[in-house]
C-alpha cells in the first residue's frame, strides 16, 4: 500500500490510547477486529474506552452531517446505484497539491473531526425526503438505499495528526463500498483543508517567534463565522499557540484563556476623576494610595503631562483590577507620546508595590518600529528609576508584546 498499510505495532496499547483522546487514528469498527485477539483485562479496558468514545463521537459542529456535501457526490452515488456499481470495492486517497503560504511544509490536522463525521454519518428520513422532493424523477429504490447506508464497511487509514506532510502524499486512505466512500469526500476535504491550513499557519508563527515567546490567538471577531472561529482556535493551539481569547473554545477544548482590554475600555475614561477607587493593596497586604503613587511616577516620566489623562485613568483602573496581570493596549491615542509613558507610570507604581506588569499590546501602526521604540523607552525608564530589577521585569514585558 505504498507505506500506508496498518501499523504493525502493539495494537492493544495503540487502541486504548487512541480511544481516550480526541485525535484517534482508526475508526471504531477497527476495535471489533482487534478485540478477539486480546486478553480479558485488555478487552474490558478497551470496551470501556469504546463506550466512552461512542457516546461522544458526534462532530463538534452541528452543520457537519451527511447533507454537508456537494450535489455531484449524491448525483454520482445515484449513477453508481442505477448502474449496479454502488457496492463495488473502492479506495480513495485524500491529498493536497501545494503547500500553503508558498512554504516548504504542511502540518496535517483535522483527523479527529473526520472520524467524528464518519462515525455519525447517516441520512435521516427528513434528509431523504428533502432530496426526493427536489429530484422526483429519480428511482424510488435509490432513496431506500440512501436511508439504509452507514459506514460500518468503511476503513480509514491515516497519518498521525500534527505530522509534517508534503504535497501529493496521501493523508487519509478510505476503503469501502464505492457509493458510500464517494459521499464522504467533500466533507472530509473541508474538515482537513482548513484545519491543516490553520495549524500550518500557527506553526509558522511559532517557528518565527521562537519557543520562548507567548503567542495568543485573538481571531474570533474576524473569523469565517462561528464554526470558522472555533476551528481557528482549536488548530492554532495545535500549531503551537499558547492560548486563545475565544471563551467558548477554551472552555470546550480545555485551552488556556487569555486576553487584554479594548480601545473602548480606554476611551470610557476621560480623566483621573473617573476613578472611584483610589487605593491598591501591595503584594504584602498594605493599602496604598495607588492613584497618587502613579502620579509621582508620571511626573518623573512625563513632567509636562502630555499624555492623555483618560488613558492613564483607564490603565490605573485595569491595574487595580489585575495587579498581577496588567497588560495595556497603548495605541488608542498616541503610542509613543501617551500610551507608553502612561503604561510605564503604572508599571513603575506596580513595581513599587511588589507586582510585575505583564506587557503592552500594539494594535496598529508600524509594529516593528513601535516595538523598538518601546524597548528604548523601557530601558531609559529603568535607568532613570535606578532599578536594574525593573529593567529585568520590563525585558520580560517586552517579550510578551504581541499584535492583535
Secondary structure, DSSP 8 states (H G I E B T S, - for coil): -TT-S---S-HHHHHHHHTTSSS-SS-THHHHHHGGGS-HHHHHHHHHHHHHHHTT-S-SSTT-STTSS-HHHHHHHHHHHHTT-TTSEEEEEE--SS-GGG-S-EE---HHHHHHHHHH----HHHHHHHHHH-TTS-HHHHHHHHH--STT-EEEE--TT-EE-TTS-SEEEEEEHHHHHHHHHHHHHHHHHHHHHHHHHHHHHHHH-TTS--EE--GGGSSHHHHHHHHHHHHHHTT--EES-HHHHHHHT--B-----HHHHHT--SGGG-S--EEE-TTS-EEEHHHHHHHHHHHH-TT--S-HHHHHHHHHHHHH-TTS-EEE--SS-IIIIIHHHHHHHHHHHHHTT----EEEE-SS-HHHHHHHHHHHHHHHHHHTT-HHHHHHHHHHHHT-EE-
